[in-house]
Amino acid sequence: MTAQYDVIIVGAGLGGLTAAARLAQAGCKTLLIERNTSVGGAASTYKAGDLVIEASLHETSGPENPLDAKHAVLKDIGVLDSVTWVPTGSVYEVRGGPLGVPFVLPEGFAAAREALSERFPALRSGIVEIVSEMERITSCLGTLGQGGAALDDPLAALSALPKLADLASGWRRSVSERLAAAFGDDEGAKCALGANLLYWHDDPDELWWILFAVAQGGYIGSGGRYVQGGSQRLSNAIARAFKAAGGELLMRRRVSEILIGADGLPSGVVHVAKDGSERTEVGARVVVGNAAPTALASMLPEPQRERFIAPYAQQPLSISLFSATIGMSQPPQQFGLSSYATMLLPEWMRTLADYGRAAAIMADAPGEAMPPLAVVNYAAIDSGLGGPPYPVSVVGVDKIANWQGLDADAYEEKRALWRSALVAQLHRTYPGFADAVVSTVLSTPVTMQSYLGTPDGAVYGFAPLPPSGPLWRGPGRSPRTPIDRLFLASAYAGCGGYTGAILSGATAAKQVLATLPVSKK
């Protein structure tokens, strides 16, 4: 088959959009195919009646900072200034659990060191040590990113810096191990620094310390930001940059097959309408998948399928989440919800490791025990989401097994019970809250799986576990796959999350350009 395109990209989430924009701007004839009616994947904003719903992106580290991991990528594709990045104030406020009196983690490494030291004076030396370590890690990664080196392998690049050589002995440390070294058995201090664990995982015994240090350090060092008007605006901005560079975007079409030529390399794709009709073949020299490896494997012919999926088969998936959006008739600040982001830790949670029990709570109808919650009050900043109704997001750890085996009526009944339980929990914390609630929408891991096409609703790709190999080998994830000229540009190729997806897309594009000389338009 004669190639009609240099590159076809399957899926228009942030990773696929970023890869598409970079490749089109580099001169590749690029086709981006998306099965949904809008681009963005999880970085989407939509409405349910009058209520604006932010699908998933509540906060990201400030990309205006040149040391932020995604700064160079967004600047290079021309979208850094295409949206307004609204500061969210503190990293978060945390209440409950072993903390007692609420604690606010401020942005800025110096401010974070001081606030933690003031709250836990006996741990000052450990606090200075661990926060300074996070600062060095994020600063060095940012410096690499400015030169483009981090895109070769964003996390493995850390090992190249002499000033991080002292981390070599702790390359495979978990968050629990590192926090225990700094704070001993003070669970309040651990929760103060790691209350937002669900942004990445649900078990500090498993979460890789280096990844946590990079991600949380990004929030502390660059500050939190929200895309004014919703994350859909960022997705749309990248899509516009792609199309301005001559890229072609095909919506409402599903890729059903990745075609393999006689040489064993990808030669194009087959895309179909939603109902499977209107089968169309399109040729390309390279295929990039903004999807889970299992989804791409199902598109491959049998001889290539087994070889492709082999390195991914034993990698555990990340957690999933439930996400409720609550519409309020009055600004939530009137009920005491003053911070943009608040982590509510339940009273039964006495250690940070208790996070690991959270997902099991969602298996049944609501009872006395509630999971840890991340609560986002968009009205606390100039979010652009409007109101009334004023949207409040409530997010917690979940797993798809908690929602399977239910018929349609039982599923909806359970969703209704949990919607009410979440409102009641916020009412207990913020008296009067429930009286102002006018609507509630709840998405479950089933929703995540259906809309995002990710197995078991895994929102962060593979679980962010410590690498099994030595420092020089890196974390072991890459956009490259076992099949030449078939690349990944999704959270499954890197470290998950929004920054991770953007970096994986940029890295995939760089590797495509290094692999395949492209024709200039």
Beta strands, then each sheet from edge to edge (+ up, - down):
strand 1: 5-10
strand 2: 30-33
strand 3: 45-48
strand 4: 51-54
strand 5: 60-61
strand 6: 85-87
strand 7: 92-96
strand 8: 103-105
strand 9: 224-227
strand 10: 248-250
strand 11: 254-260
strand 12: 266-272
strand 13: 280-289
strand 14: 320-328
strand 15: 341-345
strand 16: 373-377
strand 17: 390-398
strand 18: 437-443
strand 19: 486-488
sheet 1: 10+ 2+ 1+ 13+ 12- 11+
sheet 2: 10+ 2+ 1+ 13+ 19+
sheet 3: 3+ 4-
sheet 4: 5+ 9- 6+
sheet 5: 8+ 7- 15- 16+ 17- 14+ 18-
end
